[in-house]
């Protein structure tokens, strides 16, 4: 875990709270009272069928039951929340805050149970602690035995973290993110923003997410590119079209690949955008085909970062419609989703004229803002946020457990003998 992760702990909790109170769904906040209800039911059933001990007072038996049930309920709720986290449940709901509060309540029930049991170690309540009458020697022996039992009960705290044990068993689904990065001359500052934003986003992706990066080749000369959209669309292999692509199954390697992308050295206004995008499309298909039988991707997402300028294809207007809007072209079922980041588009939706974005607004693609670093990062988070695991949620579960366990460990009964 790096400093950035710890810096995001409290903002993440604030986000959970805002989302929770914005919806206030009964099915979510009712979890807060469930630990108390479930504990009460289990304690009642336990005491109904358990035979009383001759040495332990009835009141103490009740408190002992609450301690044991409290530990089991905390374990159960923790395991359930970790399981939900591992299956992606929190990506579709706003339940994180209420579930954290629910686990906190379950630990508070356990804390109160220990405190109330400790309160029985009082000379005025000794009749509740152990059964009377007793000789002085018997009383001392039984009180000592109860103190030792109280200490052993704290071992129940070690059961609760078993809820985290299932994390390695919750395997994330395999996903593929295919990214086209426009690194032509007009992308100077946006390219630097993109490299920084992509680095941050890739770091947060799950290890099961593969990445394909595509960008413009360095030998950018007008005569090297195809000006006929039909020729571009009829290509069957990525090697037939311009573009540099690299496939990564390691996040660190992908980040290094992003950092190595440079602005084209040859300062030119030529931008074979459609050909490079088509190259990426074909290369993505090739990678998926190579992984067939080895990896089954749950989602394949395309992200295209550009200013939208294409000036190689002769009829760029019709080319745009043919490539991106007509049936069985780019909008096929191959990509589960296709996103564009317009580096001139602001959060208000304003942009500048471009061949691409002026003609695909009505083709059901989502075009996101990327005019500055903040909007760029937010757009990537909106697109790829579901491909990562929110470890902040797990961290808050750990924090709650450790804090409450620490308080419980310092609770000690009085010495009566």
C-alpha positions as CSV (number, residue, x, y, z in Angstrom):
1,X,0.0,0.0,0.0
2,X,1.3,3.4,-0.9
3,X,0.8,6.9,0.4
4,X,-1.9,7.5,-2.2
5,X,-3.9,4.6,-0.8
6,X,-3.8,6.0,2.7
7,X,-4.6,9.5,1.6
8,X,-7.8,8.1,0.0
9,X,-9.1,6.4,3.1
10,X,-11.2,9.2,4.5
11,X,-12.4,10.5,1.1
12,X,-13.6,7.0,0.4
13,X,-15.5,6.8,3.7
14,X,-17.0,10.2,2.9
15,X,-18.1,9.0,-0.5
16,X,-19.7,6.0,1.1
17,X,-21.6,8.2,3.5
18,X,-22.8,10.7,0.8
19,X,-24.0,7.9,-1.5
20,X,-25.8,6.2,1.4
21,X,-27.7,9.2,2.6
22,X,-28.5,10.2,-1.0
23,X,-30.5,7.0,-1.4
24,X,-31.5,5.9,2.1
25,X,-32.8,2.5,0.9
26,X,-34.5,0.5,3.6
27,X,-32.9,-2.7,2.3
28,X,-29.5,-1.2,3.0
29,X,-29.8,0.7,6.3
30,X,-31.8,-2.0,8.0
31,X,-28.5,-3.9,8.2
32,X,-27.4,-1.5,11.0
33,X,-29.9,-3.0,13.5
34,X,-29.6,-6.6,12.2
35,X,-26.6,-7.5,14.5
36,X,-28.6,-6.6,17.6
37,X,-31.7,-8.5,16.5
38,X,-29.8,-11.6,15.4
39,X,-27.7,-11.6,18.5
40,X,-30.8,-11.4,20.7
41,X,-32.6,-14.2,18.9
42,X,-29.5,-16.5,19.1
43,X,-28.9,-15.7,22.8
44,X,-32.6,-16.5,23.6
45,X,-32.4,-19.8,21.7
46,X,-29.1,-20.7,23.3
47,X,-30.2,-20.1,26.8
48,X,-33.5,-22.0,26.3
49,X,-31.8,-25.2,25.4
50,X,-28.6,-24.9,27.5
51,X,-28.5,-26.4,30.9
52,X,-27.4,-24.1,33.7
53,X,-24.1,-24.7,35.4
54,X,-24.0,-25.3,39.1
55,X,-21.1,-23.0,39.6
56,X,-22.1,-20.0,37.4
57,X,-24.8,-17.4,38.3
58,X,-27.7,-17.1,35.9
59,X,-27.0,-13.5,35.1
60,X,-23.4,-14.3,34.3
61,X,-24.6,-17.2,32.0
62,X,-26.6,-14.6,30.0
63,X,-23.6,-12.3,29.6
64,X,-21.4,-15.2,28.6
65,X,-23.9,-16.2,26.0
66,X,-23.9,-12.6,24.6
67,X,-20.1,-12.7,24.4
68,X,-20.0,-15.9,22.5
69,X,-22.9,-15.0,20.2
70,X,-21.5,-11.5,19.6
71,X,-18.2,-13.0,18.4
72,X,-20.0,-15.4,16.0
73,X,-22.3,-12.7,14.7
74,X,-19.4,-10.3,14.1
75,X,-17.6,-13.1,12.2
76,X,-20.7,-13.9,10.2
77,X,-21.3,-10.3,9.2
78,X,-17.7,-9.7,8.3
79,X,-17.5,-12.8,6.1
80,X,-20.7,-11.8,4.4
81,X,-19.5,-8.3,3.6
82,X,-16.1,-9.5,2.4
83,X,-18.0,-12.0,0.1
84,X,-20.2,-9.2,-1.2
85,X,-17.1,-7.1,-1.9
86,X,-15.4,-9.9,-3.7
87,X,-18.4,-10.5,-6.0
88,X,-18.6,-6.9,-7.0
89,X,-21.9,-6.2,-5.1
90,X,-20.8,-2.7,-4.0
91,X,-20.1,-1.6,-7.6
92,X,-23.8,-1.8,-8.2
93,X,-25.2,-0.4,-4.8
94,X,-24.5,2.3,-2.2
95,X,-24.5,-0.1,0.7
96,X,-20.9,0.3,1.8
97,X,-21.6,2.8,4.5
98,X,-24.5,0.9,6.1
99,X,-22.6,-2.4,6.0
100,X,-19.6,-0.8,7.7
101,X,-21.9,0.6,10.3
102,X,-23.5,-2.8,10.7
103,X,-20.1,-4.4,11.3
104,X,-19.4,-1.6,13.8
105,X,-22.6,-2.3,15.6
106,X,-21.8,-6.1,15.8
107,X,-18.5,-5.3,17.4
108,X,-20.1,-2.8,19.8
109,X,-22.5,-5.6,20.8
110,X,-19.5,-7.7,21.6
111,X,-17.8,-4.8,23.4
112,X,-20.9,-4.1,25.6
113,X,-21.2,-7.9,26.3
114,X,-17.6,-8.0,27.6
115,X,-18.1,-4.8,29.6
116,X,-21.3,-6.1,31.3
117,X,-19.7,-9.4,32.1
118,X,-16.7,-7.5,33.6
119,X,-19.3,-5.6,35.7
120,X,-20.3,-8.8,37.5
121,X,-16.9,-8.9,39.2
122,X,-18.2,-6.7,42.0
123,X,-18.6,-7.7,45.7
124,X,-22.2,-6.5,45.6
125,X,-22.9,-8.6,42.5
126,X,-20.9,-11.7,43.4
127,X,-24.1,-13.6,43.8
128,X,-24.8,-13.0,40.1
129,X,-21.2,-14.1,39.2
130,X,-21.2,-17.4,41.1
131,X,-23.8,-19.5,42.8
132,X,-24.1,-19.3,46.6
133,X,-23.7,-20.4,49.4
134,X,-20.0,-21.3,49.3
135,X,-17.2,-21.6,51.7
136,X,-14.5,-19.0,51.5
137,X,-12.1,-21.4,49.8
138,X,-14.8,-22.4,47.2
139,X,-15.6,-18.8,46.5
140,X,-12.0,-17.8,45.9
141,X,-11.5,-20.8,43.6
142,X,-14.6,-20.1,41.6
143,X,-13.9,-16.4,41.3
144,X,-10.4,-17.2,40.1
145,X,-11.8,-19.6,37.6
146,X,-14.2,-17.0,36.3
147,X,-11.4,-14.5,35.8
148,X,-9.4,-17.1,33.9
149,X,-12.5,-17.8,31.8
150,X,-12.9,-14.1,31.1
151,X,-9.4,-14.0,29.7
152,X,-9.9,-17.0,27.6
153,X,-13.1,-15.5,26.1
154,X,-11.0,-12.8,24.6
155,X,-9.5,-15.5,22.3
156,X,-12.9,-15.3,20.5
157,X,-11.6,-12.0,19.0
158,X,-9.2,-14.2,17.0
159,X,-12.1,-15.9,15.3
160,X,-13.5,-12.7,13.7
161,X,-10.6,-12.0,11.3
162,X,-11.3,-15.4,9.7
163,X,-13.9,-13.5,7.7
164,X,-11.0,-12.1,5.7
165,X,-9.6,-15.5,4.9
166,X,-12.0,-15.9,1.9
167,X,-10.4,-12.9,0.1
168,X,-7.9,-15.1,-1.8
169,X,-10.8,-17.4,-2.8
170,X,-12.8,-14.6,-4.4
171,X,-11.2,-14.5,-7.8
172,X,-12.0,-11.4,-9.8
173,X,-13.2,-11.9,-13.4
174,X,-10.9,-11.4,-16.3
175,X,-11.4,-8.1,-18.2
176,X,-9.7,-6.5,-21.1
177,X,-9.3,-2.8,-21.6
178,X,-8.2,-1.7,-25.0
179,X,-6.9,1.9,-25.1
180,X,-6.1,4.1,-28.1
181,X,-3.9,7.1,-27.2
182,X,-3.6,9.9,-29.8
183,X,0.0,11.1,-29.6
184,X,0.0,13.4,-32.6
185,X,1.4,17.0,-32.4
186,X,-1.9,18.5,-31.3
187,X,-1.9,16.3,-28.1
188,X,1.0,17.9,-26.3
189,X,-0.3,18.8,-22.9
190,X,-3.3,16.4,-23.1
191,X,-0.8,13.5,-23.6
192,X,1.0,14.4,-20.4
193,X,-2.4,14.6,-18.6
194,X,-3.3,11.2,-20.1
195,X,-0.1,9.5,-19.0
196,X,-0.6,10.8,-15.4
197,X,-4.3,9.9,-15.3
198,X,-3.8,6.5,-16.9
199,X,-1.0,5.6,-14.4
200,X,-3.3,6.4,-11.5
201,X,-6.2,4.4,-13.0
202,X,-4.1,1.4,-13.9
203,X,-2.7,1.2,-10.4
204,X,-6.2,0.8,-9.1
205,X,-7.2,-1.9,-11.6
206,X,-7.6,-5.5,-10.5
207,X,-4.7,-7.8,-11.4
208,X,-7.1,-9.8,-13.6
209,X,-7.5,-6.9,-16.0
210,X,-5.4,-7.1,-19.1
211,X,-4.5,-3.9,-21.0
212,X,-3.8,-3.3,-24.7
213,X,-2.2,0.1,-25.6
214,X,-2.3,1.4,-29.1
215,X,-0.8,4.7,-30.3
216,X,0.5,6.4,-33.5
217,X,3.7,5.2,-35.1
218,X,6.7,7.6,-35.3
219,X,7.1,7.4,-39.1
220,X,4.0,9.5,-39.8
221,X,4.0,10.5,-43.4
222,X,0.9,11.1,-45.4
223,X,1.8,8.7,-48.2
224,X,2.1,5.9,-45.7
225,X,-1.5,5.8,-44.8
226,X,-4.7,4.7,-46.4
227,X,-7.1,7.4,-47.5
228,X,-10.0,5.1,-48.4
229,X,-12.3,4.1,-45.6
230,X,-13.3,1.0,-47.5
231,X,-9.7,-0.2,-47.6
232,X,-9.3,0.5,-43.9
233,X,-12.5,-1.4,-43.0
234,X,-11.7,-4.4,-45.2
235,X,-8.3,-5.0,-43.5
236,X,-8.4,-8.3,-41.7
237,X,-5.1,-8.1,-39.7
238,X,-3.7,-5.4,-37.6
239,X,-0.4,-5.6,-39.3
240,X,-2.0,-4.3,-42.5
241,X,-2.7,-1.0,-40.9
242,X,-0.7,1.7,-39.1
243,X,-0.4,1.6,-35.3
244,X,1.9,0.5,-32.5
245,X,0.3,-1.9,-30.0
246,X,1.4,-3.6,-26.9
247,X,-0.5,-6.2,-24.8
248,X,0.1,-6.3,-21.0
249,X,-1.0,-8.7,-18.3
250,X,1.0,-7.0,-15.6
251,X,0.0,-3.6,-14.3
252,X,3.6,-2.3,-13.7
253,X,4.5,-3.2,-17.2
254,X,1.4,-1.4,-18.5
255,X,2.3,1.7,-16.5
256,X,5.8,1.6,-17.9
257,X,4.3,1.3,-21.4
258,X,2.1,4.3,-20.9
259,X,5.1,6.4,-19.6
260,X,7.1,5.4,-22.7
261,X,4.5,6.9,-25.1
262,X,6.0,10.1,-26.5
263,X,4.6,12.9,-28.6
264,X,5.5,12.3,-32.3
265,X,8.9,13.8,-33.0
266,X,7.8,14.7,-36.5
267,X,5.7,17.9,-36.1
268,X,2.9,17.4,-38.6
269,X,-0.8,18.0,-39.0
270,X,-1.3,14.5,-40.4
271,X,-3.6,12.4,-38.3
272,X,-4.6,8.9,-39.5
273,X,-7.0,8.5,-36.6
274,X,-9.4,6.1,-38.3
275,X,-6.6,3.7,-39.4
276,X,-5.0,3.6,-36.0
277,X,-8.4,2.9,-34.3
278,X,-9.1,0.2,-36.8
279,X,-5.7,-1.3,-36.1
280,X,-6.5,-1.3,-32.4
281,X,-9.8,-3.0,-33.1
282,X,-8.2,-5.8,-35.1
283,X,-5.3,-6.2,-32.6
284,X,-7.8,-6.5,-29.8
285,X,-9.6,-9.3,-31.7
286,X,-6.3,-11.0,-32.3
287,X,-5.3,-10.9,-28.6
288,X,-8.7,-12.2,-27.5
289,X,-8.4,-15.0,-30.1
290,X,-5.0,-16.0,-28.8
291,X,-6.3,-16.1,-25.2
292,X,-9.3,-18.2,-26.2
293,X,-9.4,-21.3,-24.0
294,X,-6.9,-19.7,-21.6
295,X,-8.8,-16.6,-20.5
296,X,-12.5,-15.9,-20.9
297,X,-13.0,-12.2,-20.6
298,X,-16.1,-11.1,-18.8
299,X,-15.9,-7.6,-20.3
300,X,-13.9,-6.1,-23.2
301,X,-13.9,-2.3,-23.2
302,X,-12.5,0.2,-25.7
303,X,-11.3,3.6,-24.6
304,X,-10.3,6.1,-27.3
305,X,-8.5,9.3,-26.2
306,X,-8.2,11.9,-28.9
307,X,-9.0,15.4,-30.1
308,X,-11.1,13.8,-32.9
309,X,-9.1,15.1,-35.8
310,X,-8.8,12.9,-38.9
311,X,-7.3,14.3,-42.1
312,X,-6.1,11.3,-44.1
313,X,-9.4,9.7,-45.1
314,X,-10.7,11.6,-48.1
315,X,-14.4,11.7,-47.2
316,X,-14.1,11.9,-43.5
317,X,-17.8,12.7,-42.9
318,X,-19.0,9.5,-44.6
319,X,-16.0,7.6,-43.2
320,X,-17.0,8.5,-39.7
321,X,-20.5,7.3,-40.2
322,X,-19.4,4.1,-41.9
323,X,-16.8,3.2,-39.4
324,X,-18.5,4.1,-36.1
325,X,-22.3,4.3,-36.8
326,X,-23.2,1.8,-39.4
327,X,-24.3,-1.7,-38.4
328,X,-21.6,-4.4,-38.1
329,X,-18.7,-1.9,-38.1
330,X,-17.1,-0.5,-34.9
331,X,-20.3,-0.7,-33.0
332,X,-20.3,-4.5,-33.1
333,X,-21.0,-6.9,-30.2
334,X,-17.2,-7.5,-29.9
335,X,-16.7,-4.6,-27.5
336,X,-19.0,-4.6,-24.6
337,X,-18.6,-0.8,-24.4
338,X,-16.9,1.9,-26.3
339,X,-15.9,5.2,-24.7
340,X,-14.4,8.3,-26.1
341,X,-12.4,10.9,-24.1
342,X,-12.5,14.2,-25.9
343,X,-9.5,16.2,-24.8
344,X,-11.2,19.5,-25.8
345,X,-14.5,18.7,-24.0
346,X,-15.1,20.3,-20.6
347,X,-17.3,19.0,-17.8
348,X,-20.0,21.3,-19.1
349,X,-20.1,19.4,-22.4
350,X,-18.6,22.1,-24.5
351,X,-16.0,21.2,-27.1
352,X,-14.4,22.3,-30.3
353,X,-15.2,21.2,-33.9
354,X,-13.7,17.8,-34.8
355,X,-14.4,15.4,-37.6
356,X,-15.0,12.5,-35.2
357,X,-17.0,14.0,-32.4
358,X,-19.2,16.2,-34.6
359,X,-20.6,13.1,-36.3
360,X,-20.9,10.4,-33.7
361,X,-22.9,12.3,-31.0
362,X,-26.1,10.5,-32.2
363,X,-24.5,7.0,-32.5
364,X,-25.0,6.0,-28.9
365,X,-21.3,6.3,-27.8
366,X,-20.5,7.9,-24.5
367,X,-18.1,10.9,-25.0
368,X,-16.5,12.0,-21.8
369,X,-14.5,15.2,-20.9
370,X,-10.8,15.3,-20.8
371,X,-9.9,19.0,-21.2
372,X,-7.8,19.0,-18.0
373,X,-6.2,16.5,-15.6
374,X,-9.1,16.5,-13.2
375,X,-11.8,15.8,-15.8
376,X,-9.4,13.3,-17.5
377,X,-9.0,11.3,-14.2
378,X,-12.7,11.5,-13.5
379,X,-13.6,10.2,-17.0
380,X,-11.2,7.2,-16.6
381,X,-12.6,6.5,-13.1
382,X,-16.2,6.5,-14.6
383,X,-15.1,4.1,-17.3
384,X,-12.8,1.7,-15.5
385,X,-13.8,2.1,-11.8
386,X,-15.7,-1.2,-11.9
387,X,-12.6,-3.0,-13.1
388,X,-10.8,-2.4,-9.8
389,X,-11.4,-3.6,-6.3
390,X,-12.1,-1.0,-3.6
391,X,-9.6,-2.0,-1.0
392,X,-10.5,1.1,1.0
393,X,-13.7,-0.8,2.0
394,X,-11.6,-3.7,3.3
395,X,-9.3,-1.3,5.0
396,X,-12.2,0.2,6.9
397,X,-13.4,-3.2,8.0
398,X,-9.9,-3.9,9.4
399,X,-9.8,-0.5,11.1
400,X,-13.2,-1.1,12.8
401,X,-12.1,-4.6,13.9
402,X,-8.7,-3.5,15.3
403,X,-10.2,-0.5,17.1
404,X,-12.9,-2.4,18.8
405,X,-10.7,-5.4,19.6
406,X,-8.1,-3.0,21.2
407,X,-10.8,-1.6,23.5
408,X,-12.1,-5.1,24.4
409,X,-8.6,-6.3,25.3
410,X,-8.1,-3.6,27.8
411,X,-11.3,-4.5,29.7
412,X,-10.4,-6.4,32.8
413,X,-12.5,-7.5,35.7
414,X,-11.9,-6.4,39.2
415,X,-10.0,-8.5,41.7
416,X,-12.3,-9.8,44.4
417,X,-10.0,-12.1,46.2
